[in-house]
Amino acid sequence: MAEYPSRLVRERTLFDGRKVVIRPIRSDDDLLERDFLVSGVSGESRYMRFHKWVGAPSDKLIHFLTDIDYDRHMAFLCVYGNGSDTEVAGEARYVVNPDGKSCEFGVVIGDAWRKSGVAGLLMEALIRVAQERGLSSMEGLVLRNNPPMLRFARALGFEVASVPQDPTTLRIVKAL
């Protein structure tokens, strides 16, 4: 099992003054992750993230999301509170593509945390780690009917292109 990269844990302050922690996910975050995806994120938000309807996430999905190697698969959580009051505000992750030079990313923010600055903090951490790892680009798929994500991606410097085989989806790519 990979060693937890504690050097990447950062306390940050949101626009409204709340203190949050941006940190790599841990395998023991399985219950937090499940609660976040069930209670913190609406069905529509899960659809926008996974591009399909996801009800209660399966044990297999939770394991995939929390049991990562911190090299080919990196994920950050934004957490608020302590102990049993800990709440996940959002998460961002990448998985390195088979070429070993680029990665596919995803981000999802809790519905109550939209427009708080969480997404920017998560993406800043994710992009920094991808650059440190030596990846050349980060890419993702975004549904055309998700204009907030497309605006956010453009603001981060992602280029947006059509996916010829799927008119409902756009590919976003950022050179690192």
N, C-alpha and C positions, 0 to 999 in steps of 0.2 A: 504494500500500500504506500502511496506517495506521502511524503511529509507535508503537513499543513503549512501553507505559505503565510505565516503570521505577519511577515513584513508588509503584506499588502492590506492589512486592516487599517482603516482610516476613519476617524470621527469627522463628520462634516455638519455644517449648519445650513438648513434650508432657508428659502426666501422668507418664510414666516418666523424664523428664529428657532424652530425645533432642531434638536440635535439628533442625528442619526449616525449609524455606523455602516460603512460600506466594507464588506468583508467577503472573502471567498466562502463559498458554501462548504458545508461539512456533511459527511455521511449521516451524522446524527441529527441533521436538520430535516429528516424525513417527515416528521409530524408537522413541523412549521411549514414546510413546503406544501404538504397536502392541505393544511388549513388555509394557506394563502390561495391556492388554486381553487378551493371549494368556496371559501367564504369571502376572500378579499378581492376576487376577480369575477366579474359577471360572465354569464354564458357567452355574451357577445364578445367580450374581451378575450376569453379563451379561444373563441372562433378566430378572431383576428390574429392571435398568436400562433395557433396550431393549424390554421386553414381548414379546420373541420370542427364539427361539434364534438366537444369533449365534456362529458358530465363529470362524475367523480373520477379523478385520475386513478389508473390502475396501479397496483403495487410495482409492476414492471416499469411503468413510466416514472414513478417516484424514485425508484432505485436508479434509473438512468440519470435523472436530474440531480441526484444528490451524491451518488458514488462516482466521483470523477477523479481523473489522474493529475489535474492541474497543469498538464503539458499539452496534450492533444485535445483535452476538453477542460475548459476553464469557465467557472460561473461565479458571479458575485451576487450577494444579497444586499439589499438595503434594509436594515432592521431598526426598529424604534422601540424603546422600552427595555426592560430588564427582566430576567427570570421568567416566571409564568405570564408576565404581561408583555413579553416580546411579541412584536407584530412585524410581519414582513411587509414592507412598502412596495418592493419591486425586486426584479431580478433581471440580470443580463448575462448571456453566456455565448461562448463560441465553441465550435468543434472544428478542428483542423481538417481540411479537405484531403483526399488521398494524394494530391500533388505535394503535400507537405509545406506549401508556400502560401496558401490562402486559407481562409476560414469562413464558415457560415455562422452567422450570429442570429440571436433572437433576444428580444427584450419584452417584458410585460410589467406593467405598473398596476398596482392595486387601484381599484376605481376611486377610493377615497383619497388617493395620493396624486391624482392627475394634476398637472400644472404646478407641482410643488418644487420642482427642480430635481426630483429623484432620478428621472430618466437620464438627464444630463450627467449627473454624478456617476451613475452606473456605467454609462457609455464611456465617460472619460477614463474610468478605471479599466474597463475592458480593452479599449483601444491602446492604452499605455502598455498593458501586459502583452497584447498581441505584437506591438512594436518591439518590446524588449525580447520577445521570443524570436524575432526576426521574420515574422510573417510579412508578406508583401501587399496583401489586400484582404479586406473584410467584405463579405457580401451577404445579402439576405433576400428573401422573397417577401413582398408586401402585397396584400390584396389592393386592387385599384380603389375599392370602396373604403379605404382607410386613409383619408386625407391627413389626419393629424400625424400619423406615422411618416407619411411622405414629406410633410413640411419639416418634421423633426430631422429626418434623414438628410434632406437638402441642407438644413442649417448646420449639420455636422460635416458637410462636404461630400456626401455620397452622391454619385451620379445615378440617375434613374433611367432605366431602359425597359422596353417592352420584352415580354417573353413570347416569342412567336407561336409556340405550341399551346399557350394558355392565355387567352385574352383577358382573363380576370385577375392576372397576376403581373406585377412589375418586379424587376430585379434591381436592387440597389447595390452599388459597389463603391468602396472607398479605397484608394491607394494609401498604403501605410508608409 
